Amino acid sequence: MSVVPTSHAPRLAAHEIGRLRAAAVHARRAIPGPLGELAARELLAHAEFGYLGHRDALVPQLVRQVLGLSAASEP
């Protein structure tokens, strides 16, 4: 017998999903190598999941930090 959760977590607003996706794109540009790729994948996964988490959780902190970075210069 499977249990289906009955509580409905709040969904992310469309502009918040867009912000997560923008941060993912920027992470690939601003953070070179595997770390930037990891950050981008986490941000995209969170955007696709679409549920609002706690304001002090790691994903919102990552978004703020990534969007605050300048893009890495091309070699």
C-alpha positions in Angstrom: 0.0 0.0 0.0 1.5 3.3 -1.1 1.0 6.5 0.8 0.2 9.6 -1.2 1.1 12.9 0.6 -1.9 15.0 1.3 -0.2 18.3 2.1 0.5 20.7 -0.7 3.8 22.5 -0.5 3.8 26.0 -2.0 4.8 26.1 -5.6 7.4 28.5 -7.0 6.1 31.5 -8.9 7.0 31.8 -12.6 9.5 34.6 -12.0 11.2 32.6 -9.3 11.6 29.6 -11.7 13.0 32.1 -14.3 15.5 33.4 -11.7 16.7 29.9 -10.9 17.2 29.1 -14.6 19.1 32.4 -15.1 21.3 31.6 -12.1 22.0 28.2 -13.6 23.1 29.7 -17.0 25.2 32.3 -15.1 26.8 29.6 -12.9 28.2 27.9 -16.0 29.7 31.2 -17.1 30.9 32.5 -13.8 32.2 29.4 -12.1 34.7 27.4 -14.3 34.8 23.6 -14.4 32.9 20.9 -12.6 31.8 23.2 -9.7 30.0 25.5 -12.1 28.3 22.6 -13.8 27.3 21.1 -10.5 25.8 24.4 -9.3 24.0 24.8 -12.6 22.5 21.3 -12.5 21.3 21.8 -8.9 19.6 25.1 -9.8 17.9 23.6 -12.8 16.7 20.6 -10.9 15.3 22.9 -8.2 13.5 24.9 -10.9 12.0 21.8 -12.5 11.0 20.5 -9.1 9.1 23.8 -8.6 8.4 23.8 -4.9 9.2 26.7 -2.6 11.7 25.8 0.2 12.8 27.7 3.2 14.2 31.2 2.6 17.4 30.4 4.4 17.9 27.1 2.6 21.0 26.4 0.5 19.4 26.9 -3.0 18.2 30.5 -2.4 21.7 31.3 -0.9 23.3 29.7 -4.0 21.1 31.8 -6.3 22.0 35.0 -4.6 25.7 34.2 -4.6 25.9 33.0 -8.2 23.9 36.0 -9.5 26.3 38.3 -7.6 29.4 36.9 -9.4 30.8 38.5 -12.5 31.2 36.2 -15.5 34.6 34.5 -15.9 36.6 35.8 -18.8 37.2 33.5 -21.8 40.7 32.1 -22.1 
